[in-house]
Amino acid sequence: MALLDLPPELLLRISAFLTTSELGKSRLTSKNIEAVLFDSFAREFFTKKQFMLEQISLQALIDISNHPTLASRLSEVVISSHVFPSDPEILSVSGKAMYQAGYVDHDVLMASGQAIHMLAEAFSKLPNLRTVGLRDYNGLGRYRDGEFATWKSWGWSFGWDRLPAYDADNPNSQRGLRTISPEPVLPVLFYALGHAKVVPESIHVFLRKRSKLTQQSFNILDGYLGEKVRPVLGNMKELMLAIGNDTTPYYYHRTIAPTKSEDASNLPLARLLHRTPKLETLRLNFEPSQPFASGFLDWLGSPVSRPATNPVTLPRLTALELGMLTVPAATLLKVLSKFDLESFSLWKVKLHASSASDPENCWQALLHDLATALNQKTSLKSVLIGFPSQLHCGRAPFDIEDACYFKPVGAGEEDIFGMTQEAKHYAGPGTSMADWLEELSQRTYVPPPEDDSDSLNSEDEGLNDGEGEDEDNDDEDDDDDDDN
């Protein structure tokens, strides 16, 4: 039987075992085969695409937006913080190719405003655009090309086809891209959306490197394009951010002095949230040892009855996700009990015990208080708590961080086997989330403090081992098969 005589489902099954290069060649063999494979091809490669702030990459986005079929397929556009290298020795290949093709480099693209105009042109022609993202890494999930193949930005290999070591058929072939700060990229995305008069449902910022967004990234309401940005914020339903600390350097160990809500009420991020009345999902990833996070959450949880803090209402907020922060238990309790949430998640949250009167097991006390506060609320259905810890300040020789664990259901008071650092629950019909939180509080366990000599040894080890990067609370949901 000839290949053309095979049923469409068999052709699709065969195509699933082809690499990207092989799939492209098979689509060129016959118009009939191309017609059979096109829908699955478009769904896999053009539902979600990643681009760089380089002219060659943004031009590809514009070309897709002008395509009669693919434009309607593209629902998520991700902008990477990767750009072409600035090293003259490396740039001799890609730079020469760009010069011959008439493309400008990244700095000119940004300084001249071309990046905003090219993004705006593309956004205005994507009828089903739902999500715009920013990230500083390549997503996993490109299983067609091998277990470790990733979804790179469009145009990442431009100009490198002339290098002897470059293998166009090898999806794992890499080139030396550099990473720019994401701080100015988010305003560019908002300005482009405002200029195009396009309102996506979601803005996703997933950053895994040290460089995060700063307050300048959210200062987008004033200036020439401020009025155009406000409609974008006003209709947004989902906002996920990775926020850095632009005032205090990162330290592995330091005492956190929580700031006040009054200090955060006039920050650009607070002003931005005031413009998001339709927001349903909010994710805030911070850095573990920055004082800004606790002060901002203190403001976020401020009741409407305190006008001095310029409180935010967020009347439609149903999902709150917080990660990578140090915060007093009272502040966290205030935030989680303010909104009528259906779900919340706490990922790598460190409770800050600032005085000797605070309980030894801060998480046990928090979960008990949270169960009491939410006892009358039946809307909460889903909770996730992962890798919790607590910081007891003033305990010699350093401020000691204690990990918190959860015992298995039914474990005895002295039974510490089978413990985990992750707890999640979905409250089905007829069950109470408050009851589960109270039960979970009884299963929390914090190891007793070690003596000074042991603590010193463990802290010395921690200082040596603490140079690695923590991953944000992105749940890996952006790295699955639909990450195109």
Disulfide bonds with the S-S distance in Angstrom:
none
